[in-house]
Amino acid sequence: MQFRGGRIILALDALLFGGFGALYWVIPESMAGKVGITVANTGGLIDLQGLYGGLELGLACFLAFCAASAARTRLGLVAGSCALSGIALSRLVAIAHFGLPDSSVATLVGMDLLGAVLNVVFALRYRSK
């Protein structure tokens, strides 16, 4: 019997990445402002929407695609873990260098680490057909 928890984790990953990506498409300056990023010109706004909005939406689509099939579940879990681990590691290195600016950044790091760990745990428990 296949373990379904991995597909649920992937669906949650897709939902969260998709939600944040959509928000960065619709209200990019407001989203960036929540973590202290200011946009100086139109080029910066386009880059913000492309990287934070587009990349997250693209990743959400891939993770949802993986969640839709038991055969792709482990691949999606590994991808989700790599993405979230990379984000968390980058934030932790920056915090070590610059210090923790406020609790919102700590919350984001915690969410990234939790997601990465859940993806790894379920990837290790998941058995491919």
C-alpha positions in Angstrom: 0.0 0.0 0.0 1.3 3.4 -1.0 1.8 6.0 1.8 -0.4 9.0 1.0 1.2 11.5 3.4 3.8 12.5 0.8 1.2 13.5 -1.7 -0.5 15.6 1.0 2.8 17.3 1.8 3.3 18.0 -1.9 -0.2 19.5 -2.2 0.5 21.8 0.7 3.8 22.8 -0.8 2.1 23.6 -4.1 -0.6 25.6 -2.3 1.8 27.6 -0.3 4.3 28.3 -3.1 1.3 29.1 -5.4 -0.3 31.4 -2.9 2.9 33.4 -2.3 3.7 33.5 -6.0 0.2 34.8 -6.8 0.5 37.5 -4.1 3.8 38.6 -5.6 2.1 38.9 -9.0 -0.8 40.8 -7.7 0.7 43.0 -4.9 4.5 42.7 -5.3 5.4 45.9 -3.5 3.3 45.2 -0.5 4.6 41.6 -0.2 8.2 42.8 -0.6 7.6 45.6 2.0 6.6 43.0 4.6 10.3 41.8 4.7 11.9 45.2 4.2 12.5 45.1 0.4 11.9 48.4 -1.4 11.4 48.6 -5.2 13.3 51.6 -6.7 12.0 51.4 -10.3 9.9 49.5 -12.8 12.8 47.2 -13.6 13.0 46.1 -10.0 9.2 45.6 -9.9 9.4 43.4 -13.0 12.2 41.4 -11.5 10.4 41.0 -8.2 7.3 39.7 -10.0 9.3 37.4 -12.2 11.5 35.8 -9.5 9.2 35.8 -6.5 6.0 35.5 -8.4 6.9 33.5 -11.5 9.4 31.2 -10.0 7.1 30.3 -7.0 4.1 29.8 -9.3 6.2 27.6 -11.6 7.5 25.5 -8.7 3.9 25.2 -7.4 2.8 23.8 -10.8 5.6 21.3 -10.8 4.9 20.2 -7.2 1.2 19.9 -8.0 2.1 17.8 -11.1 4.2 15.5 -8.9 1.4 15.3 -6.3 -1.1 14.1 -8.9 0.8 10.9 -9.5 2.1 8.3 -7.1 5.0 7.6 -9.5 6.2 11.2 -9.3 5.6 11.8 -5.5 9.2 11.1 -4.4 10.6 13.3 -7.2 8.3 16.2 -6.0 9.3 15.6 -2.3 13.0 15.8 -3.2 12.4 19.0 -5.3 10.4 20.6 -2.5 13.0 19.7 0.0 15.8 21.1 -2.1 13.9 24.4 -2.7 13.0 24.9 0.9 16.4 23.9 2.2 18.1 26.3 -0.2 15.8 29.1 0.9 16.3 28.3 4.6 20.1 27.9 4.3 20.4 31.2 2.4 18.3 33.0 5.1 20.3 31.5 7.9 23.6 32.5 6.3 22.3 36.0 5.9 21.1 36.1 9.5 24.5 35.0 10.7 26.1 37.7 8.7 23.7 40.6 9.3 21.7 39.6 12.3 18.0 38.9 12.7 16.0 42.0 11.7 12.6 41.1 13.1 10.3 38.2 14.0 8.8 37.9 10.5 12.2 36.7 9.1 12.5 34.2 12.0 9.0 32.9 11.1 9.9 32.5 7.5 13.0 30.6 8.4 11.0 28.3 10.7 8.4 27.6 8.0 11.2 26.9 5.4 12.9 24.5 7.8 9.7 22.7 8.8 8.7 22.3 5.1 12.2 21.0 4.2 12.2 18.5 7.1 8.7 17.3 6.3 9.6 16.8 2.6 12.7 14.8 3.5 10.9 12.7 6.1 8.1 11.8 3.7 10.5 11.2 0.8 12.4 8.7 2.9 9.2 7.0 3.9 7.8 6.9 0.4 8.2 3.8 -1.7 8.0 4.1 -5.5 6.1 1.4 -7.4 
